[in-house]
């Protein structure tokens, strides 16, 4: 019996080639799209789930008056371990400022490389986080000073196929040049974590080790990420309730001395990647909202494909009415007919599944490029089983309505060539068309909104000149020490307008700050002012708008009492920008009051991403500090030629140190990597959703025009024009599209507005969005349906009026 079902299904497939192709291809595209998005979502949800005892791992973070902050003071970890017996272990991760790329050297092989994501960690790191080692002993890998654990990739680059254990790697940062001993190599597994290092350096070291040991103040330098593992059976909520008393006991005096108020809270480690976007994250995290977005897109696209199947199956009901009548007349039961139609549906879904898998394999490299992932079907047998199950479920769901609808035909009316409930079926088909284009219209409107916001971000005046700014990072002490010679040589290049250097530049999260208060105020009225240490010419090079006073001059660079503030800082400190120059601001250091003189006021600018509001910001002289970044403003001329000349100068000034550069505008845009990736993926799958909807509409229009071809022939004979007949047919479809737009518009407004809440500076959602999106949807429907209707209208009426 089952074999007979599939034989009939195959015959019907061959008999109705167009409808069969539309169903199979539409379902395959829907299934393949769903598979790709499920692979993406599964990968995003896998972060930090692999650690042993993951449910007991937490990060301790700060809640300040201004924002939530992922870092804590260096002394926090030992304090927690000493005061709470329910803590099994604690560790710290330190992403030290201005160490974005480390210069690694293996002098034996004369190999040197720049590597990002080098973190300083405690020896207990591997007791919290789970790693697999290729070489070395994980139990004591970081117990000794000046030891390092590296990834397989770095091991191969520096040591080739050798076992690197106990080999020496020279590591240079702007604060030191130290030899580290390799004590471990961790494998490049598929396990994902928000802590994603390329190398892990012992917190006990000769470069910043002494500074780390000196961090005994509970209120300052909150740049250590503190992780804890609770004992089995410990209640994290009860533990969190004890933190206020713990903080008051240990940090109360330090907070009161600086006039600060802070509190602690716990973050489950397995939730950090998708659910944390607070200040001082180790890297760009994902977003749970995007999981919901992509999950919704996957479901909607699959539903649209299923709707196509149901729509076309019910549309064919009249052609199969006689078949159903004969079957019922000779004794076929309703259940056997239902089984027949379910078998046909599942058979087509299995064909769609095979085609979908081929599409996934073909499209996966492109999808990985768009999503910046390394997704693969290999090694995921459970995913393949899930895919087969999803295809079977799709067959059952998409075949359920046609099966019950077609099997309900009465024998007498069916034998006359008419099904039952024709009007009801037509209403349902129209409703399904409305649903399809409602989803498609919503995706189109949201994609346009994404594009508008990203365009706004890219073109917004940030308050400084970001174009044609070349940034050269100083990755070690040698290059930073040669800054003066580099600046002198670079400024001789004709195309270079100006050059300067500093501890940071716009686009980076600022971690240097100090609590200031204005004249006539006390430390209880302090303002947290973040600042950068800069050389002379910094304001001019970056093009800040100097409103009052002057920029820092050469004479100011070695001073410790001159500062340039932005408007926000001046107002927070109680001054008017026009009167602030010459005024003093104060801070306390070890009980001693010290001051800065305001020498200039610059217009507010976005020194961080547009997700964040403009905060108090200042510029002070470098003093005895070394700069971390060199910035050159290039005027008219060939950029490649200028970069080539700068590389030549770099090679002359910093012999043996690799040349590295970036563009400031590109660096700033990295703050929006998640948004760019999401908008690209959303746009791509929006086009797929539209394509699937159009396939269904095309098939339905083909069937409708086929059913009305005699009507078209009569109208042509009676003198109706092709245009009038086309308009008559289009009118019914366009009504459905307009209804879909009316439903999609408020829904897309809600979704778009929710997404925009993440941005402090954002576009306004105007009526133009809905006009453009609506016209686009109408044009798509017009082209899809119009091509069929025009062809039917232009056909020879004599041929259409022939009766078999």
N, C-alpha and C positions, 0 to 999 in steps of 0.2 A: 504493500500500500504506500509506504513512504517513497519507494523508488518511483512509483506511478505519479505521486505528487510532483516530484522533481522533473519527471519527463514532461508533464503538462506545463510546468513552469518554464522549462526550456523552450517548448513550442511557442508559448505566449511571448516569450522574450524575442524570438526570431520573427514572430508575426508582427510585433509592434516595435520595430527597431528604434524609431525616433524616441518614443517614450521610454523604452528600456535604456537607451543610451543616456537620456537626461537623468533618469533615476540613478543608474549605476555611477555615472560620472559625478553627479551632484553629491551623492552619498559618500563617494570616495574622497572628494575634496573636503567635505565636512568632517569625515573621520580622520583624515590625515592632519587637518588643521587642529582638531581636538587632541590628537596624539602629540603633536609638537608642543602645544601649550601645556598639556599634562606633564610632559618631560621637563619643561621649564619650571612649572609650579613645584613638581616633586623635588627638583634640584634646589630651589629656593627654600623649601620647607625642611631640607636635610641638614641645615647648618647647626653645628654643635650638638647634634643628637648622638654622635658616636662616642662621646667621652664617657669613660667609666663613671658611673654614679652621676650622670648628667642632671638628674632630678634634684641632686643635692648641691649643685654648683650655682653660686651667685656672685654678682659683681656688686660691690658697695659703692654707691655714688652719692654725690652731693646735691642738695636742693638749696640754692641760694636765693636771695631776694630778687635777682634779675633773671636767672635761668637755672635749668638743671644741668649738671656738669658730671661727666663720666669719670673724671679724675679725683683723687683724694691726696692729702699730704703724705709724704713718704713715711711718716711715723705711724700712720693709721694701721698698717698691717700688723706690726708687732703689738700695738695696743689691743687690737681685736683678739689676737692669739692669746695674749696674757690674761685678758679679762673674761673670756667666754670658753668654758670647758666644752660647750657643745660644738665648737669649731674643731673639726678634724685636722684641717690644714689651711694655710693661707699663702698666697703668693702675690707678687707684684709684677706688672709689665710696664716698662717705661719707654715711650716713644719720645726720645729727647729732641727738643726743638732744633731745627736746622740740620737734622741728620737724615733727610729724606733719601739720599743715596749715599751709600758708604763705598769708599774706594778700597777694594780688596786686592792684595798683592801676594803672589807666591813667587818669591825671588828665585827659588831653585829652578823653576820652569820659565822664569821671566814672563809670567802671566799676570795681568791685572784687569779688573773689571769693576764697573759701577753696579751696585745692587741696591734696590729699594727694600723697604720693610725689614730693617734690622732693628730688633727690639732688645733692650736690656731687661733681663728677668732674674728673679731669685732662683736659688738652687732647688726650690720646691716646685718649680713650674710644672715638671712632668708628673708630680703627684696630684695635680689638679687637672691638667689637660692630657689627653691620650694621644700618643704618637707611636708610630712604628719605626724602629731603628733598622737601618741597613748595616751600619757599623757603630761600634761603641756600646757602652753600658749605660742604659737609660737611668739606672738607679743613682749614679754618681757623676753624670756627665758635666754638671755645672757646679760641683762642690768646690772646686779650686778657683783661685783668682785668675783672671785673664784667660778664661776658657770660652770656647764657642762651639755651638752645634749648628751645622749647616744643612741645607737641603741637598738632595741628590743632584739637582741641576747645577748648583754652585760647585759641588764636589767634582763633577765632570768637567766644568769649565776651568777650574784651578788645578786639578790633580789628574785629570783623565780617568783611566781605569784603576788607578792605584787606590789602595786603602789609605785614607788620609788621617787616620787616627794618630795623634801625637805629632802631626805635621804642624808647621808654623804658618799662620796667615797674618800678614801685616795689614792692619785696618786703620785707615786715616779718616778722621772727622775734623771739623773746624776747631775742635777743642783738644786734639791730641793725636798722636801717632804711636800705636801700641801693637806689639806682637801678641797674638792670641794663639793658644794651642787648641787644635781641633780635637774634641772629645766625643763627637757623635755626628752621625749623618742620618737624618730622618727621611723616610720614603715619601715619594710623591703619590699619595693615595687619593682616592676619589672623595674621601671624607672632607667636608667643608667646615670652616670655622670663621667667626668674625675676627679672631686672632689668626692672621694669615701670614706668618713670617717666612722670609727667605733664610734668615739666620737669627740665632738667639745668642746673645752675649751675656756672660756672667755679670751680675750687678756689682760684683767685686772686681774692680779693674783699675788700671793705671790712668785712664783718661778722665772719667767723670766719677770714679769710685769715691773719692774724698768728698766731693760735693754731695753725693747721695748719703754718705754717713753723717754729714752735717745737717741733714733735714730733720730737725727735732721740733720745729714749730708746727703747731696743729692748725694754723690759720693761713699759712702761705704755701706757695709752690704746689698747688693741687694738680699735679700732672702725672701722678702715679695711678695706674689702673689696679685696683685692689680686688682680688678674687678670693672667695672662701669656699671650702667644702664642709658642709655640716655633717655631724655624726648621724648615723642611721637613727631614724625615729625622731629627730629634732623637728620642731614645728617652726618653719620659717617666719610665720606671722608673729608668733610669740617672741622669737628672737628679734625681729624688727622692732617690736614694742619696747625692747630694752635699750635700743640705740640712743634715744634722746638723753637718758641718764648717763650712758657711757660717754657721750660727746660732751655733756656738761662737766662731768668729772675730769676728763682729760684735756678738753679744748676750751673750756669756759673762759679761763683767764686770758688765753691768747686771743679769743674772739672779742672779748670786752676791750682789750688793749687797742685793737684796731677798729672797734665799733662795728663788728660784723655779726650777722645772724645767719647760721647755716644749720641744716639738718641732714640726716643720712637716710637713705632708703636702699632697698635691695632690688636687684634686677636678676631674674633667672637667666643664666647664661644661654640656655637654649632658646630664649625669646629675644636676645639682644639684636641679632641680625635683622629681624623683620619688625621688631616692635620698639626699637630705640633709635631716636634721632636727636639726642641731646648734644650739648657741647663737648668738644674734645673726644669724639669717637676715634677709635684706632684707624678706621677706614670708612669709606662710603658704604653704609648699610643698605639693605633692601627696604622694602615697605610692604606691610600687610595689605595696604590699600591696593597696591598693584597686583597682589595675588588675587584679590577679589575681582579686580578689573579683568585680568586675563582669564580667570576661572569663568566669569560671566560671559566673556567673549566666546570661550570654548563651548560652553553650554548653548549659547544662542546660535552659534554657527551650526552646531550639530542639530539643534531643534529646527533651524531653517531648512537644513537638508532633509530632515524627517518630514517637515511640512510639505516640501516638494513632492515627496513620495505619496503622502496621503492625498494631496491635491490632485495629482495626475491619476492616481488609482481610482478615486471617486469620479473624476472626469471621464474615465473610460467605462464607467458602469453601464451606460446605455449600449455600448458595443458588445458587452459581455452579458447583457440581460437575457438574450435568447439562450445562451449556453447555460446560464444558471437555471432558467425555466425548464430546459430539457433534463438537466441533472435532477431537479426536484421532482419532475414528472415521472422519472424512472426509479424514484425511490431514494435519492440522495438525502441524507439528513443534514440538518443545519450544522451540526458539529463537524461532519465530514467536509462541508464547504468551508467552514472556518479553518479547519486544518489545512485545506488546500491553499487558501489565501495566505495563511501564515507561512506555509512551506515556500510559496512563491516569494514572499517578502524576505524570509531568511536566506533563500537561495541568492537573491539579488544582493543582499547585504554581504554574503560571503564573497561574491564576485567583487563587490565594492571594497571589501577588506583587503583582498589581494592587491588590487590597484592602489589602495590607500598606502599599503606598506611600501610599494614601489615609489610612490610619491614622497613618502617620508624619507626614504633612503636617498632619493635624488635631491630633496630640498634641505636636508639636515645641515650640510656645510654652509649654505646661504643663511639659514636660520641662526646657526651658531655665530656667524659674522655679525648679523643684525643684533642679536641678543647678548653678544660678547660672552658666550658660554662655550663649553666643550661637551655638549650633550651627545650621547651615543645610545643605540639600542643594544650594543654588545654588553654582555655581563648583566643584563636586566631581564632574566627569564620571567620574573614576576610581572614585569611591565608588559611583556608579550602576552602572557595569560590574561592580564587586565584588558589589553587591547582586544583580544578575541572575545572576551566576555562582553565588552562594551559594544562590539559589532553585533553580537547575538541579541543583546538587550535592545539595540537600535532597531534591529529587524522586528522584534516583537512589538516594540512601541509604535514604530512607523506603520506596521502592518495591522495593528489592532483595529483601528477605525475602519479601514477598507474591508477587513475580514468580516466584522460584525455588520457593516453597512450592506455589503454586497450579498451576504448570506441571508439577509432579511427580505429579499425580493419575493413577492408572491408569484407562484408559478404561472397563473393566468396572465397577469400583467407583464411578467417577464417574457413570456412566449410571444407577446405582441410587440416586443422590442422596447418596452419601457420599464424603467426601474421604479421602485417605490420611493416616495419622499423626494421627488426631484427638486422641488423648491427648497426643501431643507438642505439637501446636498449642495445646491448652488449657494445658499446662504453660508454654509460652513466653508466652502471653498473661498468665498469672498472674505470671510473672516480670517482665514489662514493667510491669504494674500496681504491683508491689512497687517497681520502680525509680522510677516516677513519684512515688509517695508517699514514698519515701525521700528524694528530692531536695526535694520540697515540705516534708516534715517538718523536714529539715535547715535549709532557709531560714527556716521559721517559728521554730524554736528559736534560730537565730542572730539573727533580728530581735528576738525578745523579749529576748535578752541585750543587744543594742545599746540597746534602749529602757531596760532596767534600769540599765545603766551611765550613760547620759545623764541619767536621772532621779536617780541617785546624785550625779552631778556637780552637777546643778542644786540639789539640796536639802542637800548636805553642809555642815556647819558649818565654814566656812573659817577661823574664828578672828577674824573681824571682821564688822561689820554692813554687808552689801552692799545691803540693800533701802532704798529711799527715800533714796538718796544721789545728789544732783544734782551733776554735775561741769561746771564752766565752764573751758575751756582759755584760757590767756593766749597768744595767737599772736604778740604783738609786744611791743616794749619799753614802749609807751604803756600798754597794758592791765595789764601786769605791774606797772608803776610806780604804777598807781592802785589796787593791791590793798587797801591799808589803808582807803581810802574806800569801796570796794565791800563789804568785810567789815562795816564799821560800819553801812552802810545795809541790807545783807541781814539782819543779825542783828536788825533792828527788825521784820522781817516776823514776825507772830505764829506762823506754822506752822513757822518755822525753829528747830530745837532748838539747833544749834551750827554753827559754820563755821570752816574753817581752810584752809590751803594748803600746797603742797609741790612738790618737784621731780618727784614721781611719785605714783602710787597703785596699790593692788593690781590685778594683772592685766597689768601691763606688765613686760617684761623689764628687769631692772636692769643698768645698765652702770657705775654709779659703785661703786667698791670701793676698799678699802685693806687692806694687809697689817698685821695687829696681832699682838702677842704679850703674854701676861699677865705679872704680877709674878713674878720669879724665873725667867723664861724668856728665851731669846735669839731673835734674828731667824731663826735656823734652825728655830724652832718656831712660825713665823708662821701665822696663820689668815687666809684671804681673807674679809673681812667686807664684804658689799654694804650700801650705806646710802642713805637718802633724806634730803634736806635739807627740814626742815619748820618750820612756824610753831607757836606755842603753840595748844593746843586740838586738835591733829592726832590724838592718841591718843584723846581723848574723842569727837571727831566720827566717827572710823571704828570706835569701839567695841572697840578692842583690850583684852584682859583684862590689866590691870596686876597682876602677881603680887607684886612687891616694889618698894619705893621710890616714886618719883613720875614723872609725865610731865614733859616739857620745859615750863618756865614761860616767861613773858615775859622774865624775867631771863636765861634760858638761851639765848634765840634768838640774841643777838649774841655769846655766848661761843663759843670755838672748842675748848672742852675738856670739854663735857658730852655724854653719849651715853646713849640708851636701847637696850638690846639684847634680842633674843629669847632663849629658853632655849637653843636650839641654839648660838648664838654664845657664850653664857656657858660652856657645857660644853666647847666646843672650845678655849676660851681657858684652861681649867683651873680654873674656879671652880664652886662649887655655886650654883645660882640664889638660894638663900636667904641666901647670904653675899656675893653679888657687889656689892651696893650699897655705894658708897664706895670700892671698889677701882679701881685704874687699869689701863688698857691702853695699850700703847705702839706707836709706829711710827717709822720713820726717814724723814726728809725732807732730802735733800741732805747726808747724813752727820750730821744733827742729830737726836737723839732727842726726840720730842715725845709727849704723852700726852693721853688722854681720861679723865675720871672717869665711872664708871658710876653714873648717878643713878636708874635704874629698869630693871626686867626685866619684859618682857611675855610672855605665853603664846605659844607657837609658833603661827604662822598661815601660810596658803598665800598668799604674796605673788605667786606665779606659778601657772601652770596645774597641774592635778593630774597632768600628765605628769612633773612634776619633784618631787624631794624638797625638803623644807624645808631651806634652807641658812642659815648665819650671816647675821644681818640686824641693822641698827642704824638709829637715828633721831638725826640731829644738827640743830642749829639752822641756820636759813637764813643767818645772818651777813649778809654784804653781797650775797649772791646774790638774784636775783629768783625768785619762785615761778613754776612753769609751769602749775599747776592749782589752781583754787579748788573746794573741796568743801563742800557744805551738806547737813547732815542734817535731813531734813524729818520732822516728827512727823505726828500725825493731821491730816487735812484734805484738801482737794482739791488734788491735785498740779498740775493744769492751772492752777488759780488762782495757786498759789505760783510756778510757772514764769512766768506772765504778770507777776506783781509783780517777779520777779527780772529779767525782760527790761526792765521799765520802769526799774529801778535801774541796770542795765547801760547803758542808753541815756543816762541822766543823768550817770553817772560817766565812761563811755567814748564820748563823742559821735563819731559817724561810723564806729565800729568795729562790724562785724556781730556780732550776738548768736548764740552757739553753745552748745549744752549736750548732755549725754548722761547716762544713768543708769549708775552704777557696776556694777550687776549685769549689765546688758546688755553693757558693755564687757568684763567678765570672761568672759562666755560666748563672746566672739569668739575666745578661745583654742581653742575646740572646733568651729570652723566646718567643718573637714574631716570630723570625726566626725559632726556633725549632718547634713551633706549626704549622707554615706555611708549613715547609718542611714535617712534619708528615702528615698533612691534604692533601697536594699536592701528596705525595707518595701514600697515601691510595686511593685517587680518580684517580690517574694515573693507578693503578692496576685495578680499576673498569672500566675505559675507555678501557684498553687493553682487559679486559674480555668481554665487550660488543662487541668490534670490532672482537674479536675471535669468538663470538657466530655467528655474521653475516657471517664471513668468513667460519666458519664451515658449516652453512646452505647452503651458496652459493656453497661451494666445494661439499657438498652432492648432491645438485641438478645437478651440472656440471658432476660429475662422473656418476650419474644416467642417464643423457642424452647421455653419451658416453660409456655406458656399452657394447653395441654391438661392437663398435670400439675396446674396450679393449679385448673383446672375440676374435675378428678376429686376432688382433696382437698376442695374446697368442697362437692361433692355428698355426700361421705362425712362431712361435718360439721366439717371443720377450720375454725377461726376465722381471721379476717383477721390477727390478731396473730401466731398461730402460723406461718402461711404467710410473713408478712413476716419474722419472726425466722429462719425456716429459710433464706430467701434471703439475708438480711443476713449470716448467720453466715460464709458463705464469703468474702464481700468483706472483712468486718472482720478475719478471720484474716490476709489479705494486708496490711491496713493495720498490724496489730500487728507483723508481721514487718518491715515498712518502718520502724516506729518503733524496733525493736531495733537495726537497722542504723544509722539516722540519729543516734541518741542519742550514741554514742561519737564519731562523726565531727563532730557539731556541738560537742561538748565540746572537741575538739581545736582546731577553728577558732576558737571563742569564746575559749578560753584564750590562743591565739596573739595574737589581737587585743588582749586585755586586758594583754598584756605591755608595751604602749606606755604604760600608766598606772602611775604609782607608787602611786596610791591607787585601788583598784578593788573591785568587788563580788566575793563568793565565788559560784562556780557551785554552786547547791544543787539538791537533788532536786525542789524545787518547780517549777523551770524545765521539767524534762522532764514533770512531771505536767500542768502547764498546757498546754504545747505538745502533748502527746500527746492530751489530752482535746479540744483544739481540732481536731486532725487527724481524730480519730474522729468528732466531731460533723459535720465537713464531709463525710466519707465517708458517714455515716449519712443526712444530709439528701439528698445527691446520689443515693444508691442507693435510699433509702427511699421517695422520692417516686414512683419508677418501680414499685417492688415493691408498694406500697400500692395504686396505681392498678390494677395487674394483678390483685391479690388481691380487689379490690372489684368487678371486672368481672363481668358476668352469666355464670355457668358454662355455661349452655346455649349461649351464643354462642361461648364458647371451645371447646366440644366438637364444634361443627359441623365436618363434613368436606366440603371442596370437591368 
